[in-house]
Amino acid sequence: MNSLAYAAITVIIWATMPAVSKLLVTNLPNFEVLFVSSLFAFIFLLAVNFRNGELKKFNRVSTSQLLTMMFFGLLGLFLYSALFYYGLDRLSSQEACVLNYLWIIFTVIFSAPLLGEKITRRKIFALLLSFVGVIVVMAGNFGAGTFSYETIFGALSCIAAAICYALFSVLNKLQHLNQKITMMIIWFTVAVLSFEAGIFFETWEWFGVKDFIALLWLGIFINATAYLTWALALEKTKNTAQVANVAYLTPILAILVSTFLFDEELPLAVIPALILILVGIFIQSRGD
């Protein structure tokens, strides 16, 4: 399977993330959501790796590689998720989504010094064009809340989350680790850290059947599957910007999913936004 195929799988699954995450962080404390979903992700990947024989390769992982994987868990998914959930709890899901998708631009920026990839005018133009498409589709919902220090901190938190995930994506590609083992260790690390953080900062609550199903979906499909396929997509490409640009389709698909599942009205801005994103992807695919 090539990088674009992995990216397409990721985008389709990630399209369900905004609605599921907003539902969970509204009903449950942030670190509780992160712990339970990370635990489900770890258990799922552990079972899959055991069945596929990948778990035998764990003996070949050196101490330095194991520490690197754990660091990735701290940087790329614990800090990213904690910061994003904090912002999501203080902003509308649309506002948080737009700021979160700055990680795509940051990924391309970090790939220049760390991976030696060139940042060309074509890449920047294509990425910005697609990012404008994201802003267009979300713009109708901006300003729904009142301007306050809470929203400022929420916005800064989402931007910091984007930087964390972008840096993780590039460093993970740089290390050439076994991604199936790496993601299993990463989610184990996230589960441990979020459990410890939850004990100190939150009072956890019992969750109902609806929340349990949402946590299962978040853990198995979004966390375990989509983040793994995204890591594989970056691993298999020589043009990070080209693959990263595909991720801009996620908010469009997220709106289509919400429209289909929850019988919401389809915003007219989806059409011009989709055109902008697709044009950006096309420009990126034409090379330099």
C-alpha positions as CSV (number, residue, x, y, z in Angstrom):
1,M,0.0,0.0,0.0
2,N,1.4,3.4,-1.0
3,S,1.6,6.6,1.1
4,L,-1.5,8.2,-0.4
5,A,-3.6,5.1,0.3
6,Y,-2.6,5.2,3.9
7,A,-3.3,8.9,4.0
8,A,-6.8,8.4,2.5
9,I,-7.6,5.8,5.2
10,T,-6.4,8.2,7.9
11,V,-8.5,11.1,6.6
12,I,-11.7,9.0,6.4
13,I,-11.3,7.9,10.0
14,W,-10.1,11.3,11.3
15,A,-13.3,12.8,9.8
16,T,-15.2,11.3,12.8
17,M,-12.8,12.8,15.4
18,P,-14.3,16.3,16.0
19,A,-17.8,15.0,16.8
20,V,-16.6,12.1,18.9
21,S,-14.1,14.2,20.8
22,K,-16.5,17.1,21.5
23,L,-19.1,14.7,22.8
24,L,-16.6,13.0,25.2
25,V,-14.9,16.2,26.5
26,T,-18.3,17.7,27.1
27,N,-19.5,14.8,29.3
28,L,-16.2,13.6,30.8
29,P,-13.0,15.1,32.2
30,N,-10.2,15.5,29.6
31,F,-7.6,13.2,31.1
32,E,-10.2,10.5,31.8
33,V,-11.1,10.5,28.1
34,L,-7.4,10.4,27.1
35,F,-6.6,7.6,29.6
36,V,-9.5,5.3,28.6
37,S,-9.2,5.8,24.9
38,S,-5.3,5.4,25.0
39,L,-5.8,2.2,27.0
40,F,-8.2,0.8,24.4
41,A,-5.7,1.8,21.7
42,F,-2.8,0.0,23.5
43,I,-4.8,-3.2,24.1
44,F,-6.0,-3.3,20.5
45,L,-2.5,-2.8,19.1
46,L,-1.1,-5.3,21.5
47,A,-3.6,-7.9,20.3
48,V,-3.0,-7.1,16.6
49,N,0.8,-7.2,17.0
50,F,0.5,-10.5,18.9
51,R,-1.7,-12.1,16.2
52,N,0.5,-10.8,13.3
53,G,3.8,-11.9,15.0
54,E,5.0,-8.3,15.2
55,L,5.3,-8.6,19.0
56,K,8.3,-10.9,18.6
57,K,10.2,-8.0,17.2
58,F,9.9,-6.2,20.5
59,N,13.0,-8.1,21.7
60,R,15.0,-6.3,19.0
61,V,14.1,-2.8,20.4
62,S,17.1,-1.2,22.1
63,T,16.8,0.8,25.3
64,S,17.5,4.0,23.4
65,Q,14.7,3.2,20.9
66,L,12.3,2.4,23.7
67,L,13.0,5.7,25.4
68,T,12.6,7.4,22.0
69,M,9.2,5.8,21.6
70,M,8.2,6.9,25.1
71,F,9.3,10.4,24.4
72,F,7.2,10.4,21.3
73,G,4.3,9.3,23.4
74,L,4.9,12.3,25.7
75,L,5.4,14.9,22.9
76,G,3.3,13.7,20.0
77,L,0.1,12.3,21.6
78,F,0.0,13.0,25.3
79,L,0.8,16.7,25.1
80,Y,-0.9,17.1,21.8
81,S,-4.2,15.4,23.0
82,A,-4.1,17.2,26.4
83,L,-3.6,20.6,24.8
84,F,-6.2,20.0,22.0
85,Y,-8.8,18.8,24.5
86,Y,-8.2,21.8,26.6
87,G,-8.7,24.1,23.6
88,L,-11.7,22.1,22.4
89,D,-13.3,22.5,25.8
90,R,-13.0,26.3,25.6
91,L,-13.7,26.9,21.9
92,S,-16.3,25.7,19.4
93,S,-15.3,22.5,17.6
94,Q,-15.0,24.5,14.4
95,E,-12.6,27.1,15.8
96,A,-10.5,24.3,17.5
97,C,-10.4,22.3,14.2
98,V,-9.1,25.2,12.2
99,L,-6.3,26.0,14.7
100,N,-5.5,22.3,15.0
101,Y,-4.9,22.0,11.3
102,L,-2.0,24.3,11.5
103,W,-0.1,21.1,12.3
104,I,0.0,20.4,8.6
105,I,1.9,23.6,7.8
106,F,4.2,23.1,10.8
107,T,5.0,19.6,9.6
108,V,6.2,20.9,6.3
109,I,8.2,23.7,8.0
110,F,9.9,21.2,10.4
111,S,10.6,18.8,7.5
112,A,13.0,21.2,6.0
113,P,15.7,21.4,8.7
114,L,15.1,17.9,10.1
115,L,14.4,15.8,7.0
116,G,16.3,17.9,4.5
117,E,13.2,18.5,2.3
118,K,13.0,21.7,0.4
119,I,10.2,24.3,1.1
120,T,9.4,25.6,-2.3
121,R,6.9,28.4,-3.2
122,R,4.7,25.8,-4.8
123,K,4.5,23.8,-1.5
124,I,3.7,26.9,0.6
125,F,1.1,28.2,-1.9
126,A,-0.6,24.8,-2.1
127,L,-0.7,24.4,1.7
128,L,-2.0,27.9,2.3
129,L,-4.6,27.5,-0.4
130,S,-5.9,24.3,1.2
131,F,-5.8,26.0,4.7
132,V,-7.9,28.8,3.3
133,G,-10.4,26.2,2.3
134,V,-10.6,24.9,5.9
135,I,-11.1,28.5,7.1
136,V,-13.9,29.1,4.5
137,V,-15.9,26.0,5.6
138,M,-15.5,26.8,9.3
139,A,-15.9,30.6,9.1
140,G,-19.6,30.7,9.5
141,N,-19.3,29.4,13.0
142,F,-16.5,31.7,14.2
143,G,-17.3,34.1,16.9
144,A,-20.1,32.0,18.3
145,G,-18.7,32.4,21.8
146,T,-17.8,35.5,23.7
147,F,-14.2,36.8,23.5
148,S,-12.4,36.1,26.8
149,Y,-9.2,35.0,28.3
150,E,-10.6,31.4,28.2
151,T,-10.9,31.6,24.4
152,I,-7.4,33.1,24.1
153,F,-5.9,30.3,26.2
154,G,-8.0,27.8,24.3
155,A,-6.7,29.1,21.0
156,L,-3.0,29.2,22.2
157,S,-3.5,25.6,23.5
158,C,-4.7,24.4,20.1
159,I,-1.7,26.1,18.3
160,A,0.7,24.5,20.8
161,A,-1.0,21.1,20.2
162,A,-0.4,21.6,16.5
163,I,3.3,22.3,17.0
164,C,3.7,19.2,19.2
165,Y,2.0,16.8,16.7
166,A,3.9,18.3,13.7
167,L,7.3,17.9,15.5
168,F,6.4,14.4,16.5
169,S,5.4,13.4,12.9
170,V,8.7,14.6,11.5
171,L,10.9,13.2,14.3
172,N,9.1,9.8,14.1
173,K,9.8,9.6,10.4
174,L,13.4,10.6,11.0
175,Q,14.0,7.7,13.4
176,H,12.9,4.8,11.0
177,L,11.3,2.8,13.8
178,N,8.9,-0.1,13.5
179,Q,5.7,1.9,13.5
180,K,3.4,-1.0,14.7
181,I,5.6,-1.4,17.8
182,T,6.2,2.3,18.2
183,M,2.5,3.2,18.2
184,M,1.8,0.5,20.7
185,I,4.4,1.8,23.1
186,I,3.3,5.4,22.5
187,W,-0.3,4.7,23.5
188,F,0.9,2.8,26.6
189,T,2.9,5.8,27.5
190,V,0.0,8.1,26.9
191,A,-2.3,5.9,29.1
192,V,0.2,6.0,32.0
193,L,0.8,9.7,31.8
194,S,-2.9,10.6,31.5
195,F,-3.8,8.3,34.4
196,E,-1.3,10.1,36.6
197,A,-2.4,13.5,35.4
198,G,-6.0,12.6,36.0
199,I,-5.4,11.6,39.6
200,F,-3.8,15.0,40.4
201,F,-6.0,17.4,38.4
202,E,-9.4,15.8,37.9
203,T,-12.3,14.0,39.6
204,W,-13.3,11.2,37.3
205,E,-16.9,10.2,36.6
206,W,-18.7,7.0,35.6
207,F,-19.6,7.0,31.9
208,G,-22.6,5.5,30.3
209,V,-23.1,3.2,27.3
210,K,-23.0,6.0,24.8
211,D,-19.8,7.4,26.2
212,F,-18.3,3.9,26.3
213,I,-19.0,3.3,22.6
214,A,-17.5,6.7,21.8
215,L,-14.4,5.8,23.8
216,L,-14.1,2.5,22.0
217,W,-14.3,4.2,18.6
218,L,-11.8,6.9,19.7
219,G,-9.4,4.3,21.1
220,I,-9.5,1.6,18.4
221,F,-10.2,3.4,15.2
222,I,-9.0,7.0,15.7
223,N,-6.1,6.4,18.0
224,A,-4.8,3.0,17.2
225,T,-5.7,2.7,13.5
226,A,-5.6,6.2,12.1
227,Y,-2.5,7.5,13.8
228,L,-0.7,4.3,12.7
229,T,-1.8,4.6,9.1
230,W,-0.7,8.3,9.2
231,A,2.7,7.4,10.5
232,L,3.0,4.8,7.7
233,A,1.9,7.4,5.1
234,L,4.7,9.7,6.2
235,E,7.2,6.9,6.4
236,K,6.6,5.8,2.8
237,T,6.7,9.2,1.1
238,K,9.7,11.4,0.1
239,N,7.4,14.4,-0.2
240,T,6.0,15.2,3.2
241,A,4.1,18.2,2.0
242,Q,2.2,16.2,-0.7
243,V,0.9,13.7,1.8
244,A,0.3,16.3,4.5
245,N,-1.9,18.3,2.2
246,V,-4.3,15.4,1.8
247,A,-5.2,15.8,5.5
248,Y,-7.0,19.0,4.7
249,L,-9.8,16.9,3.3
250,T,-10.6,15.8,6.9
251,P,-12.8,18.8,8.0
252,I,-14.8,18.6,4.8
253,L,-15.5,14.9,5.3
254,A,-16.2,15.6,9.0
255,I,-19.0,17.9,8.0
256,L,-20.4,15.4,5.5
257,V,-20.3,12.7,8.2
258,S,-22.2,15.0,10.7
259,T,-24.7,15.9,8.0
260,F,-25.4,12.2,7.3
261,L,-25.4,10.9,10.8
262,F,-27.1,13.8,12.6
263,D,-29.3,15.2,9.9
264,E,-27.6,18.6,10.0
265,E,-27.9,21.1,7.2
266,L,-25.0,21.0,4.8
267,P,-23.2,24.4,4.7
268,L,-23.0,26.1,1.3
269,A,-19.4,26.9,2.0
270,V,-18.5,23.3,1.7
271,I,-18.4,23.5,-2.1
272,P,-15.9,26.4,-2.5
273,A,-13.9,25.1,0.4
274,L,-13.6,21.7,-1.2
275,I,-12.5,23.2,-4.5
276,L,-9.8,25.2,-2.7
277,I,-8.5,22.1,-0.9
278,L,-8.6,20.0,-4.0
279,V,-6.8,22.6,-6.1
280,G,-4.1,22.8,-3.3
281,I,-3.7,19.0,-3.5
282,F,-3.5,19.1,-7.3
283,I,-0.8,21.8,-7.3
284,Q,1.2,19.8,-4.7
285,S,0.9,16.7,-6.8
286,R,2.4,18.4,-9.9
287,G,5.8,18.6,-8.3
288,D,8.1,21.6,-8.3
